[in-house]
Amino acid sequence: MTQLFTPADLTRISHLQPDGWQDVMTFFGFYLEASFCLPLKIENRDRIVAVGSLILHEHTAWLAHIIVDPEIRRKGFGQAITEELTSAAEKRGRNIQLLIATEMGAPLYERFGFQRSCDYMFYHEPVHGAAYEPSQIRQLKPADVPEIFTLDRRASGEDRSTLVARYINSGWVYAGSERGKVRGFFLPKLGEGTIVAQDAEAGSALMKLRLAKTKTAPVLPAGNSAANRFLIDSGLKTRSSAVRMVRNGDDPLDHDMVFNRIGGHLG
């Protein structure tokens, strides 16, 4: 019933595009190309009626883009693809599994043993701010990469270096000096403009830089009070929220270090 998603399927999923989501064809193109992803589909009468993907890190896995054709929901297709993804993760030794769900979708995942970990706050899109690049912030250099991997692992509790390495050709770090220790980083091409920092000073400075360079709406954990306060003080307002969920263990996320998430498929 569940099959591997193939390149030929990319042009067959436009009818699954949820309102308000980024282009799902782009994401499934990424899942097909990345060796650490496992995209799946379910067909019914030669029509793709459900899709989803597994994203494998060293010890954890994410369930991403589980979408069911709205014309045939409540017929078990969402349950079937979720079962297959969780089983595939466990067969590959990734017992701790994570996902982000809408409030409507969360009860389905609770039936599979997922527990609510925290909320993500979605803000309205900002207006471009004034140019902002203080002396503590500089462009990312190859020598910064090990410190970026370390910071990301501390923040996420996961080894996402294979993913992060794909996006370090451009970005900024908060270092305090030319040779100073990296206290935070901003990777504009990684998802929604990922920001990870070890403290509020570095994180807030990088958030201000992000507001100056992109109109993409900020999304971050509700538990990062310093980051949420910064956005509210900057005049932004929240518009919605989503639920981060974890299965078979505790969520390794350090809320206080995430100043902008990667995306709904990776936290």
C-alpha positions as CSV (number, residue, x, y, z in Angstrom):
1,M,0.0,0.0,0.0
2,T,2.8,2.4,0.9
3,Q,5.4,2.9,-1.7
4,L,8.6,4.9,-2.2
5,F,8.0,8.4,-3.7
6,T,9.8,8.8,-7.0
7,P,10.9,11.7,-9.2
8,A,8.1,11.0,-11.6
9,D,5.6,11.6,-8.7
10,L,6.6,15.3,-8.3
11,T,4.2,16.5,-11.0
12,R,1.4,14.4,-9.5
13,I,1.0,16.0,-6.0
14,S,-0.2,19.6,-6.8
15,H,-3.7,18.6,-5.6
16,L,-2.2,17.9,-2.2
17,Q,-0.9,21.4,-1.7
18,P,-2.4,22.7,1.6
19,D,-3.4,26.4,1.8
20,G,-0.8,28.6,3.4
21,W,2.0,26.1,3.1
22,Q,5.2,26.6,1.0
23,D,5.3,24.7,-2.2
24,V,5.3,21.0,-1.3
25,M,6.9,20.0,-4.7
26,T,10.0,21.9,-3.7
27,F,10.2,20.0,-0.4
28,F,9.7,16.6,-2.0
29,G,12.3,17.4,-4.6
30,F,14.7,18.0,-1.6
31,Y,13.6,14.7,0.0
32,L,14.3,12.8,-3.2
33,E,17.7,14.3,-3.6
34,A,18.9,14.1,0.0
35,S,20.4,10.7,1.0
36,F,19.2,11.1,4.6
37,C,15.5,11.4,3.6
38,L,12.9,8.7,2.9
39,P,9.8,10.1,1.0
40,L,6.8,7.8,0.8
41,K,3.4,7.8,-1.0
42,I,0.1,6.0,-1.0
43,E,-1.9,5.6,-4.3
44,N,-5.5,4.8,-4.7
45,R,-6.9,4.3,-8.2
46,D,-3.8,5.7,-9.9
47,R,-4.0,8.9,-7.8
48,I,-1.6,9.8,-5.1
49,V,-3.8,10.3,-2.0
50,A,-1.2,10.6,0.8
51,V,2.5,11.5,1.1
52,G,5.0,11.9,3.9
53,S,8.8,11.8,4.4
54,L,11.3,10.7,7.0
55,I,14.3,12.8,7.7
56,L,17.1,10.9,9.4
57,H,19.7,12.4,11.7
58,E,22.4,10.5,13.6
59,H,20.1,9.3,16.4
60,T,16.7,10.9,15.7
61,A,14.2,11.2,13.0
62,W,11.6,13.7,11.8
63,L,8.3,12.9,10.2
64,A,7.6,15.6,7.6
65,H,4.9,16.8,5.2
66,I,2.3,14.1,6.1
67,I,-0.5,15.2,3.8
68,V,-3.7,13.4,2.8
69,D,-5.9,14.3,-0.1
70,P,-8.7,16.4,1.4
71,E,-11.3,14.7,-0.7
72,I,-10.7,11.3,1.0
73,R,-9.7,12.1,4.6
74,R,-10.8,9.9,7.5
75,K,-10.3,6.7,5.5
76,G,-7.1,5.6,7.2
77,F,-4.5,6.9,4.7
78,G,-3.0,9.3,7.2
79,Q,-2.7,6.6,9.8
80,A,-1.2,4.2,7.3
81,I,1.6,6.5,6.2
82,T,2.3,7.6,9.8
83,E,2.6,3.9,10.8
84,E,5.0,3.3,7.9
85,L,7.2,6.3,8.7
86,T,7.5,5.5,12.4
87,S,8.3,1.9,11.6
88,A,10.9,2.9,9.1
89,A,12.5,5.2,11.7
90,E,12.7,2.4,14.3
91,K,14.1,-0.1,11.8
92,R,16.9,2.4,11.2
93,G,17.6,2.8,14.9
94,R,16.0,6.2,15.3
95,N,13.6,5.5,18.2
96,I,13.2,9.2,19.1
97,Q,11.0,10.7,16.5
98,L,9.7,14.3,16.2
99,L,7.2,16.3,14.2
100,I,5.3,19.5,14.1
101,A,1.5,19.4,13.9
102,T,-1.4,21.7,13.7
103,E,-3.8,21.7,16.6
104,M,-6.2,19.7,14.4
105,G,-3.6,17.1,13.5
106,A,-2.1,16.6,17.0
107,P,-4.7,14.1,18.2
108,L,-3.9,11.8,15.4
109,Y,-0.2,11.7,16.4
110,E,-1.1,11.3,20.0
111,R,-2.7,8.0,19.1
112,F,0.7,6.9,17.9
113,G,2.4,7.8,21.1
114,F,3.6,11.3,20.3
115,Q,3.5,13.7,23.2
116,R,3.2,17.5,23.1
117,S,6.5,19.1,23.8
118,C,6.1,22.8,23.2
119,D,4.3,25.4,20.9
120,Y,5.9,27.3,18.1
121,M,4.8,30.9,17.7
122,F,4.1,32.2,14.2
123,Y,4.5,36.0,13.7
124,H,3.2,38.2,10.9
125,E,5.7,39.1,8.1
126,P,7.9,42.0,9.1
127,V,8.6,45.1,7.1
128,H,12.2,45.4,6.0
129,G,14.2,47.1,8.7
130,A,17.1,49.4,8.4
131,A,20.5,48.0,7.4
132,Y,22.0,46.4,10.5
133,E,25.5,44.7,10.7
134,P,27.2,45.7,14.0
135,S,30.8,45.0,14.6
136,Q,30.0,41.8,16.6
137,I,28.4,40.2,13.5
138,R,30.5,39.2,10.5
139,Q,30.0,36.9,7.5
140,L,30.5,33.2,8.1
141,K,33.9,31.7,7.4
142,P,34.9,28.1,6.8
143,A,36.8,28.1,10.1
144,D,33.5,28.8,11.9
145,V,31.9,25.5,10.7
146,P,32.9,23.3,13.7
147,E,31.6,25.9,16.2
148,I,28.3,26.2,14.2
149,F,27.9,22.4,14.3
150,T,28.5,22.4,18.0
151,L,26.0,25.2,18.7
152,D,23.4,23.6,16.5
153,R,23.8,20.3,18.4
154,R,23.5,22.0,21.7
155,A,20.3,23.8,20.6
156,S,18.6,20.9,18.8
157,G,19.9,18.0,20.8
158,E,20.4,16.3,17.4
159,D,23.3,15.9,15.1
160,R,22.0,17.8,12.1
161,S,25.5,18.5,10.6
162,T,24.8,16.7,7.3
163,L,21.8,19.0,6.8
164,V,23.4,22.2,8.1
165,A,26.6,21.6,6.0
166,R,24.5,22.1,2.8
167,Y,23.7,25.8,3.7
168,I,26.9,27.2,5.2
169,N,28.2,28.7,2.0
170,S,26.5,31.9,3.1
171,G,25.5,33.3,6.5
172,W,26.5,35.4,9.5
173,V,27.9,34.7,12.9
174,Y,27.9,36.7,16.1
175,A,31.5,36.4,17.4
176,G,32.4,39.6,19.2
177,S,35.7,39.9,17.4
178,E,37.5,38.6,14.3
179,R,38.9,35.6,16.2
180,G,36.3,35.5,18.9
181,K,34.2,32.4,19.8
182,V,31.1,32.0,17.7
183,R,28.1,32.7,20.0
184,G,25.4,32.5,17.4
185,F,24.7,32.0,13.7
186,F,22.1,33.0,11.1
187,L,21.8,30.9,7.9
188,P,19.3,32.6,5.6
189,K,19.1,29.8,3.1
190,L,18.4,27.1,5.7
191,G,14.6,26.8,5.8
192,E,13.0,30.0,7.1
193,G,16.3,31.6,8.0
194,T,17.6,29.6,10.9
195,I,19.1,31.4,14.0
196,V,20.7,29.6,16.8
197,A,22.6,31.4,19.6
198,Q,23.9,30.6,23.0
199,D,22.6,33.7,24.7
200,A,19.9,36.4,24.3
201,E,22.4,39.2,23.3
202,A,23.7,37.2,20.3
203,G,20.3,35.9,19.4
204,S,18.6,39.2,19.5
205,A,21.3,40.9,17.4
206,L,21.0,38.1,14.7
207,M,17.2,38.5,14.8
208,K,17.5,42.2,14.1
209,L,19.8,41.4,11.2
210,R,17.3,38.9,9.9
211,L,14.5,41.4,10.1
212,A,16.7,43.8,8.1
213,K,17.4,41.3,5.4
214,T,14.2,39.2,4.9
215,K,10.5,39.5,5.0
216,T,10.0,35.9,5.9
217,A,7.8,35.6,9.0
218,P,9.6,34.6,12.2
219,V,8.7,31.3,13.9
220,L,10.3,30.2,17.1
221,P,9.5,28.2,20.3
222,A,7.1,29.9,22.8
223,G,9.6,28.9,25.5
224,N,12.2,31.3,24.3
225,S,10.9,34.3,26.2
226,A,13.8,36.6,25.3
227,A,13.3,36.0,21.6
228,N,9.5,36.4,21.7
229,R,9.9,39.6,23.8
230,F,12.3,41.0,21.2
231,L,9.8,40.5,18.3
232,I,6.9,41.9,20.2
233,D,9.0,45.0,21.2
234,S,9.9,45.3,17.5
235,G,6.2,45.7,16.7
236,L,5.5,42.2,15.4
237,K,2.3,40.4,16.4
238,T,1.6,36.7,16.6
239,R,-0.8,35.1,14.1
240,S,-0.9,31.4,15.0
241,S,0.9,28.5,16.6
242,A,1.7,24.9,16.0
243,V,2.6,21.9,18.3
244,R,6.0,20.3,18.5
245,M,5.7,16.6,19.4
246,V,8.0,13.8,20.4
247,R,7.8,10.0,20.5
248,N,9.7,7.5,22.5
249,G,11.6,9.9,24.7
250,D,12.1,13.5,25.9
251,D,12.4,16.3,23.4
252,P,16.1,17.3,23.3
253,L,15.4,20.9,22.2
254,D,16.9,23.8,24.1
255,H,14.2,26.4,23.6
256,D,16.4,29.3,24.8
257,M,18.9,28.8,22.0
258,V,16.5,28.8,19.0
259,F,15.8,32.3,17.8
260,N,14.2,31.2,14.5
261,R,13.4,27.6,13.4
262,I,14.4,25.8,10.3
263,G,10.8,24.9,9.2
264,G,7.8,22.8,9.9
265,H,9.6,19.7,8.6
266,L,12.6,20.0,11.0
267,G,11.8,22.2,13.9
